[in-house]
């Protein structure tokens, strides 16, 4: 039932938004809304079908279905609040990292992100956390900054921006040595 | 043909500098294909300015070689970590990664090496023999209606793979199609669903979405297992597939070569749909359909043969008609133009030497996959011995850079992690990640070609059925959907 509500809401929201770009296109009869509206209509039909299937047959795997990985179907015990908290932390730490990329930049945020992920995955030996963090950070700098000169986010807040500038300056000096 | 091929071979290997460029392309393509987060496109983009200093044949040959080996390279991470190096390697992960979980990583990578080489070599041979006639046939018979029909058929097949029920398979594909409508519409350039973010005008990029749905969601799944004490480290398997095992899949290989080659000829479709169609056809023809997705060797063989079979075919519209089939072949057009050349029919008359050096290089690059791939495989398999808590941050960081680097948008990183969470939740509730990804990839191509096709036939849908290839594909897609609808309502398919 929750699934049906979620899918219906997605369909309604997307349909509502089609009125924002409902402009005719001179060379194309169906306009910009034709294709998305057909998809939304089909989505609503299939959502109704899914609800019908759920009421009639439950949520069991249909016979003859292919490509369903066993790992996707394994039941998980969330009775322990600490487990749930850990899962939520793992799901949202990358978002926090992504959010910080603009103000803080990749060069300053990456070491903390690496260490946090290692810790969240259960590693508690600080020597290992620090040494692996340094190793991964060195790979990041060696591959993407020194070798590929990839433009990574530098941040726009001091002192993080200054630190990014320092790393890039070091890279320029290194490149000049070659 | 043989004389031309031998002349191309001697020109390729007669000059040490050309050989060095060839070797660089082979190794670079494999490495960039195999590093999660970057791809052969990254390498090609970096190298593009430097090709101005090379001979035209060397520049075009370098890109052709990177295309062949990079397409294979992405299979390694797809198999070992569920991280497809490129969209065309996504179906390889469906069975390759479960094989790794079962301790059969060596078998999966070995099959990918061998089948990539077979698919690529076969494709190169057909390309050499039939570029001109095939290009002439394609230009007369393949237009927007046929490409739309192929997309329709591909989506109909995709909905039957991965979901717990056919309804969820369809919902997954439709979700992918809906996500693909974000950004400018392909006909009038009108902004759709940008929700106030100007960056969304360019749409949802494939790379962040694929990295999110596959790599990030996999990290989350494994994190959940760690947190709940169910984590089971993948076992390192060094056994390669036996000759008998591969011989048993000879029809799958042949079928995938045909599917891959046909998809490769079509501009804008290329290796990605080839891999999905190769996989889908393997499922359709298999007697043990339910084993797919759980670590079936045939799944890896089909998708890897098909995507490499598309590489040679993709050169046909490029060289014979001047039409690039994808991002990398579009860069090759730039290489031609840097040297005051235009790819197209005249290139066969004006620069036959260049054409045959490129053909020979692609043939030998595909053979190199076999030798270098088998040598490097055992080394790469040791990556699995790294504890997951140390591998996870590296994968997440590489994925972050991979998502950011192509367009320089932090929004793409957000999209990737959002897709990761969505993928994690949808996998747990029985939806099909491959279906979403294929819907996303083919959505825009489908809409664009449908619009062009409708304009072409003056909005008369009946004209679609007067075109033989188009009608065959539409009927095949409709039959696939009809079979799905029958199963959806049939008590026999739904009884426990």
Interface residues (C-beta under 8 A of the other chain):
Chain A: X3 X7 X10 X14 X17 X18 X21 X23 X25 X26 X27 X28 X29 X30 X31 X32 X35 X36 X39 X40 X42 X43 X46 X47 X49 X50 X53 X56 X57 X58 X59 X60 X61 X62 X63 X64 X65 X66 X67 X68 X69 X70 X71 X72 X73 X74 X76 X77 X78 X83 X86 X87 X90 X91 X94 X95 X97 X98 X99 X101 X102 X106 X110 X113 X114 X117 X118 X120 X121 X122 X123 X128 X132 X133 X136 X139 X140 X143 X144 X148 X150 X151 X152 X153
Chain B: X35 X38 X42 X46 X94 X97 X98 X101 X160 X161 X162 X163 X164 X165 X166 X167 X168 X169 X170 X171 X174 X175 X177 X178 X181 X185 X187 X188 X190 X191 X192 X193 X195 X216 X220 X221 X223 X224 X226 X227 X228 X230 X283 X289 X290 X292 X293 X294 X387 X388 X389 X390 X392 X393 X394 X396 X397 X400 X401 X404 X405 X408 X410 X413 X414 X416 X417 X420 X421 X424 X427 X428 X429 X430 X432 X434 X447 X450 X451 X454 X455 X459 X487 X488 X492 X493 X494 X495 X496
